[in-house]
Amino acid sequence: METTRWEHYGRKSGNEKCQDCMVHCGYEATAVDDTFSSWKGFKDTLVATITGKL
């Protein structure tokens, strides 16, 4: 992390394709933890995936 040149990523890079590339940063790990930390979390994720309802 300390050696990553963060100015090459996201909005600061100047690349128009990267303007929103950091949007999901940090959320995936939370979703995985919520899904697999309990049966309720797993069921809720399964239902949302199958039905499209959150």
MDAnalysis code that builds the backbone (N, CA, C; Angstrom):
import MDAnalysis as mda
import numpy as np

u = mda.Universe.empty(162, n_residues=54, atom_resindex=np.repeat(np.arange(54), 3), trajectory=True)
u.add_TopologyAttr("name", ["N", "CA", "C"] * 54)
u.add_TopologyAttr("resid", np.arange(1, 55))
u.add_TopologyAttr("resname", ["MET", "GLU", "THR", "THR", "ARG", "TRP", "GLU", "HIS", "TYR", "GLY", "ARG", "LYS", "SER", "GLY", "ASN", "GLU", "LYS", "CYS", "GLN", "ASP", "CYS", "MET", "VAL", "HIS", "CYS", "GLY", "TYR", "GLU", "ALA", "THR", "ALA", "VAL", "ASP", "ASP", "THR", "PHE", "SER", "SER", "TRP", "LYS", "GLY", "PHE", "LYS", "ASP", "THR", "LEU", "VAL", "ALA", "THR", "ILE", "THR", "GLY", "LYS", "LEU"])
u.atoms.positions = np.array([
    [0.810, -1.187, 0.000],
    [0.000, 0.000, 0.000],
    [0.860, 1.261, 0.000],
    [1.909, 1.225, 0.771],
    [2.740, 2.424, 0.886],
    [3.465, 2.765, -0.414],
    [3.738, 1.757, -1.234],
    [4.489, 2.005, -2.468],
    [3.585, 2.214, -3.690],
    [2.276, 2.095, -3.503],
    [1.344, 2.302, -4.611],
    [1.278, 3.778, -4.966],
    [1.403, 4.076, -6.238],
    [1.326, 5.467, -6.707],
    [-0.142, 5.784, -6.984],
    [-0.850, 6.194, -5.939],
    [-2.289, 6.397, -6.010],
    [-2.691, 7.477, -6.997],
    [-1.793, 8.373, -7.341],
    [-2.132, 9.418, -8.318],
    [-2.363, 8.835, -9.712],
    [-2.000, 7.581, -9.921],
    [-2.225, 6.913, -11.207],
    [-3.603, 6.257, -11.271],
    [-4.385, 6.370, -10.211],
    [-5.687, 5.716, -10.132],
    [-6.778, 6.732, -9.837],
    [-8.006, 6.403, -10.225],
    [-9.147, 7.257, -9.916],
    [-9.123, 8.576, -10.651],
    [-9.811, 9.551, -10.111],
    [-9.964, 10.858, -10.758],
    [-8.640, 11.566, -10.984],
    [-7.710, 11.427, -10.061],
    [-6.436, 12.141, -10.171],
    [-5.595, 11.684, -11.355],
    [-5.889, 10.501, -11.904],
    [-5.086, 9.988, -13.010],
    [-5.299, 10.785, -14.294],
    [-6.458, 11.438, -14.419],
    [-6.766, 12.172, -15.641],
    [-7.363, 11.300, -16.735],
    [-7.355, 9.993, -16.553],
    [-7.935, 9.075, -17.528],
    [-9.454, 9.110, -17.371],
    [-10.169, 9.483, -18.427],
    [-11.629, 9.608, -18.335],
    [-12.302, 8.288, -17.968],
    [-11.680, 7.159, -18.307],
    [-12.250, 5.857, -17.960],
    [-12.118, 5.553, -16.469],
    [-11.265, 6.290, -15.788],
    [-11.010, 6.036, -14.364],
    [-11.763, 6.980, -13.436],
    [-12.651, 7.789, -13.964],
    [-13.313, 8.788, -13.126],
    [-14.144, 8.177, -12.006],
    [-14.673, 6.977, -12.211],
    [-15.477, 6.322, -11.178],
    [-14.930, 4.948, -10.801],
    [-13.680, 4.692, -11.099],
    [-13.141, 3.345, -10.889],
    [-12.981, 2.978, -9.423],
    [-12.984, 3.940, -8.511],
    [-12.815, 3.642, -7.097],
    [-14.156, 3.576, -6.359],
    [-15.254, 3.637, -7.091],
    [-16.575, 3.693, -6.479],
    [-16.822, 2.513, -5.546],
    [-16.415, 1.329, -5.926],
    [-16.725, 0.139, -5.138],
    [-15.675, -0.193, -4.087],
    [-14.680, 0.587, -3.972],
    [-13.586, 0.299, -3.052],
    [-14.089, 0.155, -1.616],
    [-13.913, -1.016, -1.042],
    [-14.276, -1.238, 0.346],
    [-15.616, -1.904, 0.570],
    [-16.515, -1.839, -0.398],
    [-17.843, -2.398, -0.188],
    [-17.900, -3.910, -0.403],
    [-17.095, -4.444, -1.283],
    [-17.157, -5.866, -1.589],
    [-16.849, -6.722, -0.371],
    [-15.831, -6.341, 0.373],
    [-15.470, -7.131, 1.562],
    [-16.606, -7.135, 2.581],
    [-17.293, -6.037, 2.737],
    [-18.419, -5.953, 3.661],
    [-19.559, -6.850, 3.201],
    [-19.839, -6.860, 1.906],
    [-20.911, -7.700, 1.368],
    [-20.588, -9.176, 1.542],
    [-19.354, -9.560, 1.297],
    [-18.941, -10.957, 1.466],
    [-19.059, -11.356, 2.929],
    [-18.601, -10.490, 3.830],
    [-18.693, -10.786, 5.261],
    [-20.149, -10.938, 5.685],
    [-21.007, -10.053, 5.228],
    [-22.424, -10.128, 5.577],
    [-23.058, -11.400, 5.029],
    [-22.689, -11.789, 3.817],
    [-23.258, -12.980, 3.191],
    [-22.858, -14.255, 3.912],
    [-21.596, -14.379, 4.279],
    [-21.099, -15.651, 4.790],
    [-20.893, -15.708, 6.302],
    [-21.271, -14.663, 7.024],
    [-21.077, -14.698, 8.476],
    [-22.272, -15.299, 9.217],
    [-23.395, -15.477, 8.514],
    [-24.563, -16.094, 9.156],
    [-25.455, -16.725, 8.087],
    [-26.308, -17.644, 8.540],
    [-27.254, -18.248, 7.608],
    [-28.258, -17.217, 7.112],
    [-28.653, -16.278, 7.978],
    [-29.586, -15.229, 7.572],
    [-28.988, -14.367, 6.468],
    [-27.726, -13.995, 6.620],
    [-27.056, -13.203, 5.594],
    [-26.997, -13.945, 4.270],
    [-26.707, -15.246, 4.350],
    [-26.645, -16.064, 3.139],
    [-28.020, -16.152, 2.487],
    [-29.052, -16.403, 3.306],
    [-30.420, -16.497, 2.777],
    [-30.851, -15.181, 2.136],
    [-30.592, -14.072, 2.822],
    [-30.983, -12.765, 2.290],
    [-30.296, -12.476, 0.955],
    [-29.024, -12.828, 0.851],
    [-28.288, -12.625, -0.399],
    [-28.838, -13.519, -1.502],
    [-29.130, -14.759, -1.163],
    [-29.684, -15.701, -2.135],
    [-31.038, -15.208, -2.654],
    [-31.905, -14.782, -1.749],
    [-33.224, -14.276, -2.149],
    [-33.080, -13.040, -3.036],
    [-32.204, -12.125, -2.657],
    [-32.000, -10.909, -3.455],
    [-31.455, -11.243, -4.839],
    [-30.572, -12.229, -4.911],
    [-29.991, -12.619, -6.196],
    [-31.042, -13.252, -7.106],
    [-31.861, -14.110, -6.534],
    [-32.857, -14.829, -7.334],
    [-34.025, -13.923, -7.742],
    [-34.507, -13.115, -6.809],
    [-35.702, -12.310, -7.081],
    [-35.393, -10.916, -7.609],
    [-34.186, -10.439, -7.358],
    [-33.829, -9.087, -7.755],
    [-34.323, -8.034, -6.777],
    [-34.934, -8.483, -5.672],
    [-35.452, -7.560, -4.655],
    [-34.478, -7.489, -3.489],
    [-34.195, -6.274, -3.056],
    [-33.292, -6.095, -1.919],
    [-34.046, -6.036, -0.623],
])
